[in-house]
Amino acid sequence: MSINLGETAVSFPEVCGKFTGPAETAEVVHVTCERPARGRYVRILINNSLVDSSLTLCEIKVLVIED
């Protein structure tokens, strides 16, 4: 799974972080940007070539630090 940021809803050039998984059932996963990043939109993408891959997101929290 990778987290990317972008200023538009179609382009996500800023790589924030990755989680290689797999996660255990009910596991809480925290992903922190590897370096300061900026973007208005967040994309969470499965990086898996398996056709039957699925991702269940129960809660997503995005923290913002104003400069």
DRENPA-3360 file (N, C-alpha, C; in nm, 2 decimals, always signed):
BEGIN
1 = MSINLGET = +0.09/-0.12/+0.00/+0.00/+0.00/+0.00/+0.09/+0.12/+0.00 ~ +0.06/+0.22/-0.08/+0.13/+0.34/-0.09/+0.04/+0.46/-0.07 ~ +0.09/+0.56/+0.00/+0.02/+0.69/+0.02/+0.08/+0.80/-0.06 ~ +0.00/+0.86/-0.15/+0.05/+0.97/-0.23/-0.03/+1.10/-0.21 ~ +0.03/+1.21/-0.23/-0.04/+1.34/-0.21/-0.03/+1.41/-0.35 ~ -0.13/+1.50/-0.37/-0.14/+1.58/-0.49/-0.22/+1.71/-0.47 ~ -0.19/+1.80/-0.55/-0.27/+1.93/-0.55/-0.40/+1.92/-0.62 ~ -0.41/+1.82/-0.71/-0.54/+1.79/-0.78/-0.58/+1.65/-0.76;
9 = AVSFPEVC = -0.70/+1.62/-0.80/-0.76/+1.49/-0.78/-0.72/+1.39/-0.88 ~ -0.63/+1.43/-0.98/-0.59/+1.34/-1.08/-0.44/+1.32/-1.09 ~ -0.36/+1.40/-1.02/-0.21/+1.38/-1.02/-0.16/+1.37/-0.87 ~ -0.09/+1.27/-0.84/-0.04/+1.24/-0.71/+0.11/+1.22/-0.71 ~ +0.19/+1.32/-0.74/+0.34/+1.31/-0.76/+0.42/+1.29/-0.63 ~ +0.36/+1.33/-0.51/+0.43/+1.33/-0.39/+0.41/+1.20/-0.31 ~ +0.52/+1.12/-0.30/+0.51/+0.99/-0.22/+0.52/+1.03/-0.08 ~ +0.42/+0.99/+0.00/+0.42/+1.02/+0.14/+0.49/+0.90/+0.22;
17 = GKFTGPAE = +0.44/+0.78/+0.20/+0.49/+0.66/+0.27/+0.43/+0.54/+0.21 ~ +0.48/+0.42/+0.27/+0.44/+0.29/+0.22/+0.42/+0.20/+0.34 ~ +0.34/+0.10/+0.32/+0.32/-0.01/+0.41/+0.32/-0.14/+0.33 ~ +0.42/-0.23/+0.36/+0.44/-0.35/+0.28/+0.35/-0.46/+0.32 ~ +0.30/-0.46/+0.44/+0.20/-0.56/+0.49/+0.24/-0.70/+0.47 ~ +0.16/-0.80/+0.48/+0.02/-0.78/+0.51/-0.01/-0.75/+0.66 ~ -0.12/-0.69/+0.68/-0.16/-0.65/+0.82/-0.24/-0.77/+0.88 ~ -0.24/-0.78/+1.01/-0.32/-0.88/+1.08/-0.46/-0.83/+1.09;
25 = TAEVVHVT = -0.55/-0.91/+1.12/-0.69/-0.87/+1.14/-0.70/-0.77/+1.25 ~ -0.77/-0.66/+1.23/-0.79/-0.55/+1.32/-0.66/-0.47/+1.36 ~ -0.56/-0.49/+1.28/-0.43/-0.42/+1.31/-0.45/-0.27/+1.28 ~ -0.39/-0.18/+1.36/-0.39/-0.04/+1.33/-0.26/-0.01/+1.27 ~ -0.26/+0.05/+1.15/-0.14/+0.08/+1.08/-0.12/+0.23/+1.07 ~ -0.01/+0.28/+1.11/+0.03/+0.42/+1.10/+0.13/+0.44/+0.99 ~ +0.11/+0.53/+0.90/+0.20/+0.57/+0.80/+0.23/+0.72/+0.82 ~ +0.36/+0.75/+0.83/+0.40/+0.89/+0.85/+0.49/+0.92/+0.73;
33 = CERPARGR = +0.47/+1.04/+0.67/+0.54/+1.08/+0.56/+0.69/+1.08/+0.59 ~ +0.77/+1.03/+0.49/+0.91/+1.01/+0.51/+0.98/+1.14/+0.52 ~ +0.92/+1.24/+0.46/+0.98/+1.38/+0.47/+0.86/+1.48/+0.46 ~ +0.88/+1.60/+0.49/+0.77/+1.70/+0.48/+0.71/+1.70/+0.35 ~ +0.58/+1.69/+0.34/+0.51/+1.68/+0.21/+0.39/+1.77/+0.21 ~ +0.35/+1.81/+0.09/+0.24/+1.90/+0.07/+0.14/+1.84/-0.03 ~ +0.01/+1.86/+0.00/-0.09/+1.81/-0.10/-0.23/+1.84/-0.05 ~ -0.32/+1.86/-0.14/-0.46/+1.88/-0.09/-0.54/+1.75/-0.09;
41 = YVRILINN = -0.50/+1.65/-0.18/-0.57/+1.52/-0.19/-0.47/+1.41/-0.15 ~ -0.53/+1.31/-0.10/-0.46/+1.19/-0.05/-0.51/+1.07/-0.13 ~ -0.41/+0.99/-0.19/-0.45/+0.87/-0.26/-0.39/+0.75/-0.18 ~ -0.47/+0.65/-0.15/-0.42/+0.52/-0.09/-0.44/+0.41/-0.20 ~ -0.32/+0.35/-0.23/-0.32/+0.26/-0.35/-0.27/+0.12/-0.31 ~ -0.33/+0.02/-0.35/-0.28/-0.12/-0.32/-0.17/-0.14/-0.43 ~ -0.05/-0.18/-0.38/+0.06/-0.21/-0.47/+0.07/-0.36/-0.48 ~ -0.03/-0.43/-0.54/-0.03/-0.57/-0.54/-0.09/-0.61/-0.68;
49 = SLVDSSLT = -0.03/-0.71/-0.74/-0.07/-0.75/-0.88/-0.18/-0.85/-0.87 ~ -0.22/-0.90/-0.75/-0.32/-1.00/-0.74/-0.46/-0.95/-0.78 ~ -0.53/-1.01/-0.86/-0.66/-0.96/-0.91/-0.76/-0.95/-0.80 ~ -0.76/-1.05/-0.70/-0.86/-1.05/-0.60/-0.82/-0.97/-0.47 ~ -0.72/-0.88/-0.48/-0.68/-0.80/-0.37/-0.78/-0.71/-0.33 ~ -0.80/-0.69/-0.20/-0.89/-0.59/-0.15/-0.83/-0.51/-0.03 ~ -0.89/-0.40/-0.01/-0.84/-0.31/+0.10/-0.96/-0.26/+0.17 ~ -0.96/-0.28/+0.30/-1.07/-0.23/+0.39/-1.02/-0.13/+0.48;
57 = LCEIKVLV = -1.07/-0.01/+0.46/-1.03/+0.11/+0.54/-1.15/+0.14/+0.64 ~ -1.13/+0.13/+0.77/-1.23/+0.16/+0.86/-1.22/+0.31/+0.91 ~ -1.10/+0.36/+0.92/-1.09/+0.50/+0.96/-0.96/+0.55/+0.90 ~ -0.96/+0.67/+0.85/-0.84/+0.74/+0.80/-0.83/+0.87/+0.87 ~ -0.72/+0.90/+0.92/-0.70/+1.03/+0.99/-0.58/+1.10/+0.92 ~ -0.60/+1.22/+0.87/-0.49/+1.29/+0.81/-0.46/+1.41/+0.90 ~ -0.34/+1.42/+0.95/-0.30/+1.53/+1.03/-0.22/+1.64/+0.95 ~ -0.26/+1.76/+0.98/-0.20/+1.87/+0.90/-0.12/+1.96/+0.99;
65 = IED = -0.01/+2.00/+0.95/+0.07/+2.10/+1.02/+0.08/+2.22/+0.94 ~ +0.02/+2.33/+0.98/+0.02/+2.46/+0.91/+0.16/+2.52/+0.92 ~ +0.21/+2.58/+0.80/+0.33/+2.65/+0.81/+0.31/+2.80/+0.80;
% end
